[in-house]
């Protein structure tokens, strides 16, 4: 089969790779129907994370089950499935508590590289969720979004405890931040402030449910949010970037007694303990337990309640994966969908 391989910063190639096989009886092999480039992939593509030799790449996927191991009991060949970027058994104590990305037996699905024609999924029963029927073509982008960015945006809102009537600020206007706007609206927020400087993303944020846009960043952005909230800050802030500046902006934009849900993978982030102590702000985040939310999110997509697939503003054949990376790196695309 063929798939994406990152050789060095800025060097993504579409190459022949070994076909995936059942290694463990809990495995499944799926044929990829759609995959994509994630904003977090850019940390490696830009050389911010070290790249140590050729690495299969990608961790978002939907597809058709082709083969299952002898211990797989809930899936069968031919089913359309959506899965998380972490494989989980969905039965251990951490999974039962709703944190499948901290499964005691977790495996990073992306280690096998999901920007490929076929992929092996460990712990298939606990990782994959089958749709009731073969989904319509129009639903595939949104189901793909559920495998990461929609689930991650949802977790940001859940971690911050967004509820009816809340004022929510979203820091970050990438695919996760835009999906966090959807999540905040679905969970009942009455006011959603999207922090964005890019007009196309501002427009999409409003269509997803944002009531206000703040283009300023850092302390100017904090001041603007406080000005809009009577001087105290937002009830809930969803941090969807992962930089020192974005975390500082999130912390200082949250009212005393409010909560931050942070899902941007931290790079160079250090939270001042004294500032956090006196802020009375709650802080929860981490890698999103997407598997926890998949059944609900899939239902919301298939019933037309949400359409997160609109974050894909570029669609390319999988063989043009290098072009997809360049487009996202240069901010010519919010998120690139790839079709094998």
C-alpha positions, 0 to 999 in steps of 0.5 A, spaced: 500 500 500 501 507 499 502 512 505 505 518 507 512 518 511 515 524 514 522 524 512 525 531 515 522 537 517 518 540 511 519 533 507 513 529 507 513 523 501 507 519 499 511 512 498 510 504 498 509 501 505 508 494 508 500 492 508 498 492 515 496 485 518 493 482 524 498 482 529 494 481 535 487 478 536 484 484 538 486 488 532 482 490 526 485 492 519 481 498 515 481 500 508 481 508 509 475 512 506 478 519 508 484 521 512 486 528 513 492 533 516 491 535 523 494 542 526 498 538 531 502 534 525 505 541 523 509 541 530 513 535 527 512 538 520 515 545 522 521 541 526 518 544 533 518 536 535 524 532 533 524 528 527 528 522 527 528 518 521 522 516 516 516 516 520 509 514 518 504 519 519 497 521 521 492 519 526 485 521 524 481 516 520 474 513 518 474 507 513 471 500 512 473 494 516 477 489 512 479 484 517 478 482 524 482 478 529 480 472 533 478 476 539 474 482 536 467 481 537 463 487 536 465 488 529 465 485 522 468 486 515 464 491 511 462 496 517 464 503 516 467 505 522 470 511 526 475 511 531 480 515 536 487 517 535 489 513 541 487 505 541 483 503 548 480 497 551 474 501 553 474 496 559 479 498 564 478 503 570 480 509 566 476 508 560 470 507 565 471 513 568 471 516 561 478 517 560 480 512 554 486 516 552 489 514 559 487 507 558 491 502 562 493 499 555 493 505 550 496 505 544 497 511 539 494 509 533 498 514 529 504 510 530 502 506 524 501 512 520 493 513 518 495 518 512 495 511 508 490 507 504 490 501 510 491 502 517 491 497 523 487 498 529 489 495 535 484 494 541 479 494 535 472 493 540 474 498 544 477 503 539 472 503 533 465 505 533 461 503 527 455 507 524 448 504 523 449 503 516 454 506 510 453 513 511 452 518 505 458 521 502 456 528 505 457 526 512 464 523 511 467 529 512 464 530 519 465 523 521 472 524 520 472 530 524 469 526 530 475 522 530 479 528 533 478 535 532 470 535 533 472 530 539 477 534 542 473 541 541 468 537 545 472 535 550 475 542 551 467 544 553 466 538 557 473 539 561 471 547 562 464 545 564 460 549 559 453 549 561 446 553 559 447 560 559 454 561 560 459 566 556 464 562 553 471 564 550 475 560 545 482 561 544 484 559 537 481 559 530 484 552 527 479 546 526 479 544 534 477 551 536 472 552 531 469 545 533 469 548 540 465 553 538 460 548 536 461 544 542 459 550 546 453 552 543 451 544 543 452 545 551 447 551 551 452 557 552 448 563 551 454 567 549 460 565 545 466 569 544 471 566 538 478 569 538 480 570 531 484 574 526 482 571 520 476 573 516 474 566 513 475 563 520 471 568 523 465 567 518 465 560 520 466 561 527 459 565 527 456 560 522 458 555 528 454 559 533 459 564 535 456 571 538 462 575 538 469 576 535 475 578 538 481 579 534 486 582 539 491 577 542 495 577 549 493 582 553 489 586 548 485 580 547 484 579 555 482 586 556 477 586 550 474 580 553 473 583 560 470 589 557 465 585 554 464 581 560 463 587 565 470 587 567 470 580 570 472 575 564 468 569 561 465 563 565 469 558 561 475 559 556 477 553 551 484 553 550 485 550 543 492 552 541 498 550 546 503 556 546 505 560 552 501 566 549 495 562 548 495 559 555 496 566 558 491 569 554 486 563 557 488 564 564 487 571 564 480 571 560 477 567 565 473 570 571 474 568 578 471 561 579 470 560 572 474 554 568 479 553 563 479 547 558 485 546 555 486 541 549 492 545 545 498 540 545 503 544 550 509 547 547 513 551 552 507 552 556 509 554 564 503 556 568 505 560 574 503 557 580 502 563 584 497 567 579 493 560 578 492 560 586 490 567 586 485 567 580 480 562 583 480 559 576 479 551 575 484 548 570 483 541 566 485 538 559 489 533 556 489 529 550 481 528 549 478 522 550 474 522 543 472 515 544 468 517 550 464 522 545 464 518 539 457 515 539 453 521 541 457 525 536 456 520 530 449 521 532 449 528 532 452 528 525 447 523 522 441 527 524 444 533 522 445 537 528 452 538 527 456 539 521 463 539 523 466 537 516 465 544 514 472 545 517 475 542 511 476 547 506 481 543 502 480 536 499 486 533 495 487 526 493 492 522 498 497 522 493 498 529 494 499 529 501 505 534 501 501 539 498 496 538 504 501 540 509 504 546 505 497 549 505 496 548 512 503 550 514 502 557 510 495 558 513 492 557 506 487 552 509 484 551 515 484 543 515 486 539 509 481 532 507 485 527 504 481 521 499 485 515 498 
